[in-house]
Amino acid sequence: MKLSVVCDVMTNLEGSARPAVCLAEGLRERGWDVSVVSPAMLGDVEEKLSQRGIEPVNLGARLLSKGVDPSLLWLEGWGREAFLGLNKRLLDEAGPFNVNFSHMVAVPSQAWYLQGPPSRALDDISREFPWYLRLAYGALRPLFSWADGRLVGRMRRFSGLVVANSRFCASMYSRWGVSVDDVVYPPLDLKVFHPSPKPSSDYVLTYFGKETAYSVVKEVADRGVRVKAFGSKGQLLASPLKKRLLGHPNVEFLGRVTCEELVDLYSNALYTLFPFTHEPFGYIPLESMACGVPVLTFKAQGPGEYVVDGYTGWLAESRSEMVEKALEIWRDGYPREMGLNCVREASRFDGRLYIERWMRLLEDSLEKTPPRRRED
């Protein structure tokens, strides 16, 4: 059977693309003829998909932000579809069977996998914007919310089964009357993410991105905690505090790292600090757990669903509580058993289990629902 997996703009095979690519690989291994469709595939994405036996379908959207700021690609890609419907126009014809992992292509599908509405993400991360961007977004917020709601409604009408990547993510769509049929947490490759036999445990690891609550990182570093950070260097939407942290004596910023380097960073950290403003699911805490390293994060949104307080990490209810807990763990450490707990809990997210869950959903959906036709 031939099936297309539809994605957002793809700069790599990780992040929001990982659930889609994992499903595509699982279907291909089971004999399906699978393609991955994206408004734009950048870098070596097409080559990597082909190497895995998956047909890449690059719609070739012209993205103005491609050479400006990678963190804007998701916003521009969404805006093209939400306001102008441009991405779906690049498709000559939608295939008979599609699974839509995107929020950028309103294509008829047997299943739509929700990973979070952009307008809600902007609401949360805008609190960390530079002042001029906060003012601009405040003025444009009603327009963004309206466009997102309209797109969500269109995509829901085009979709059969609706699946969310977390319970929190599912709740965000209720404002538009979208009910979720199931929750399937994103997958983790446990052959890649694993503990180090002799961890150094002499630093705290964190991530610098547009969703980071930088004030927490700054205060923790100000109070003597040695921090290593990875992430994108240039981000227009990042907090002004990020620039100040790049020169902080207790912060070592590594920029983008390879997967192998990331595994080494996780497995040698004392713990992973994950202060966020918006996170429907959150790969970073889960990857850290798979490497046997507990996580300090907020008792909210996606991470609050799978980080178990006092067992695989610690859940703070405020920024000040997170800072104090970060200092306490840095000073006093934690029981070795927590690392073992982390590995055990992370195994529940293994990619093989994820594929099995999707196979049951798709087989049931394809039996009950005929191929959906394209609607104008």
C-alpha positions, 0 to 999 in steps of 0.5 A: 500500500502507498501512503504519504506522511506530510510534515512541516518544513524540514531542516533535519530529521529530528524535532517535530519531524522525528515522529513522522520519519519514525512512522515512515521508517516503520511502515517501509519495514513492513512493506509499505510504499512510503513518501514524506511530503514537506513544503520545503526540505533544506540541507541534506534531508532529501538525501537522508530520506532516500538512504532510508528507502523513503521517497522525499517529496519536496514541494519547494516552497520559497521561504524568505527566512531561510537565510535569515533565521532558522527559528523563523522557518516554522512561523513563515511556513505556517503563515503561508498556509494559514493566511494564503493557503500556499503550501497545499497549492504546491501539491499537484494532487493529494494521494489516496492515503495520507497521515498529516504530521504538519500544521502547514499543509491542509491535505485530506488525511486518514489521521492528523497528528497534533504537535501544537498550534503556532498561535498558542506557542507565540502566546507563551514564548512572546513573554521572552521576546525583545520589547519591540517584538512583544509590542508588534505581536500584541498588536497582531495577536488577534489576527494570528489567533483567527488565522490559526483557528481557521486553519485548524478548522479546515484541517480537522474537516480534512482529517479522519482520526485526530491524534495528539502528542500529549494530553496537554497538546490535546487540550490546546485544540479544545478552544476550537472544538477539536476533540482528540481520538487518542494520544501517542507520545513521540518516539525515542531511539534507545539504540542512540540515547543511552547512559555513559559507563563513567559519567563526569557529572561536573556540569548542568546541561541546558538548551538555548532556544526560542522556548527557553526561560533564560532568566532561570538559566541566568540566575542559576549561573549567577549563583555558581552553577557550571552550565553547558548549553547547546542550541541554535546560535542566531535566533531573532525570537530569543530573549535578550538575556540569551546574548548576556548568557553567551559571555557568562563565566559559568556558561559554556555555549556549544551551539549546534551539536551532532547527535553523538555529541548530544548523547555525550553531553546528556550522559555526562551531566549531573542533571538536565535543566529544562526551563521552558515557556512553551512545550507541548511534549519536549524531547530534551527531558526524555532524551536526558532520561534515556541517558540516565540523567534526571531532569529539573523542569516545570510541573506543566505542559508536556514535560509535566506528564512524563517526568516523575517528581522525585523519581526521574527528576524534579518538577518546579511550580515557579521559576524561583522554586526551580532556581532554588532546586537547581542549587540544591541538587548541584550542592547535594546531588541525588541518589544513584537510583534516580538514574536507573529510574530514568532509563527504565521510564524512558524505555516506555517511549521506545520507537518500536512501541510507537510504531506498534501503536500507530499500526493498530490505529492506521489498520483500524482507520483504513478499515473503517474509512475510505480514502478522503478526497481533496476539498477546495 
